[in-house]
């Protein structure tokens, strides 16, 4: 996974556009109106998202319709899943350790003479 995807998604307006496009393909004008952004600003953000492989444009008459690229999101999901597997193993080990600590009989702490504890 390259950093271009994360850089594209790190910008709040671009992330909002991706979230909005989850509802289906939209024109630049629809995106601008829904997110209350200027059309040139939306076009520039969509270029960044397109370069990262997150959206694809299709020309329909005089309009460009943008849609999410499912393949790129599957790659992102796969990359994130590799970390989930790592943490699942660590969390399972932590759970086992905590279970062992909780089920061990409590040992009394002995104090030594002259020790105020």
TANOR-V804844 format. One record per pair of residues at least 4 apart in sequence whose ideal C-beta (glycine too) atoms are under 7 Angstrom apart, sorted by the first residue. I is the first residue (numbers start at 1). J is the second residue. Records with the same first field share a line. If there is no record, write none. Layout:
I: J, J
This chain:
1: 5, 75, 76, 79
3: 7
4: 8, 51, 52
5: 9, 52, 54, 76
6: 10
8: 14, 48, 49, 52, 54
9: 14, 15, 18
11: 15
12: 16
13: 17, 35, 37, 45
14: 18, 45, 48, 49
15: 19
16: 20, 35
17: 21, 31, 35, 45, 46, 49
18: 49, 54, 68
20: 26, 31, 34, 35
21: 26, 55, 66, 67, 68
22: 68
25: 65, 66, 67
26: 30, 31, 65, 66
27: 63, 64, 65
28: 32, 39, 42, 43, 46, 64
29: 33, 39
30: 34
31: 35, 42
32: 37, 38, 39, 42
37: 41, 42
39: 43
40: 44
41: 45
42: 46
43: 47
44: 48
45: 49
46: 50, 55, 66
47: 51
48: 52
49: 54, 55
50: 55, 56, 57
53: 69, 72
54: 68, 69, 72
55: 66, 67, 68, 69
56: 67, 69
57: 64, 65, 66
58: 65
59: 64
60: 65
68: 73
70: 74
71: 75
72: 76
73: 77
74: 78
75: 79
76: 80
77: 81
80: 84
81: 85
82: 86
83: 87
84: 88
85: 89
86: 90
87: 91
88: 92
89: 93
90: 94
91: 95
92: 96
93: 97
94: 98
95: 99
96: 100
97: 101
98: 102
99: 103
100: 104
111: 115, 117
